Amino acid sequence: MSRGSAGVTGSEDGLAKAIEIVVTPAIFAAAGYGLDRWWDTGPWLALSFGVVAFVVKLLVEWYRYAERMQVHEQEMASSRPSERRGIHRDTDLDEPASLPTGVSLDVDADAESSSPRGMAETPQPADNQTGRSATARLHS
């Protein structure tokens, strides 16, 4: 079993945290019970001290956990070779010769020639009847 930075295994650390979460409110409840007996106030101080100590202990453990996870995520992110994924990832692939004329795998070239709908427009020869050029759209 791997050991943490303090030399304690994960199960031992978990057991220590569990005992701490139970014992701390019990100590505060016992102090409240002593004050209840001294001031004759009933169980209210014991209950309130115990509940407040339990809630505070849970909040402390939650924030410690969140901090440990943030450090762990930063360590994982720094050990990755690259944060670039998908289309932004550099590849060693050359453009295949079988691509149609005017179509490339270059993202920048596609972005310059794309229409608002995300489809590249290729000018076509002029229409004989109207004299205007038609535009064909290539679906990428």
PESUL-V559148 format. One record per run of one state. SS is the DSSP state (~ for helix, > for strand, _ for the rest). FROM is the first residue (numbers start at 1). TO is the last residue. If there is no record, write none. Layout:
# PESUL-V559148
ss: (SS:SS)
from: (FROM:FROM)
to: (TO:TO)
This chain:
# PESUL-V559148
ss: (_:>:_:>:~:_:~:_:~:_:~:_:>:_:>:_:>:_)
from: (1:3:4:9:10:40:44:80:86:89:107:113:114:115:120:127:133:139)
to: (2:3:8:9:39:43:79:85:88:106:112:113:114:119:126:132:138:140)
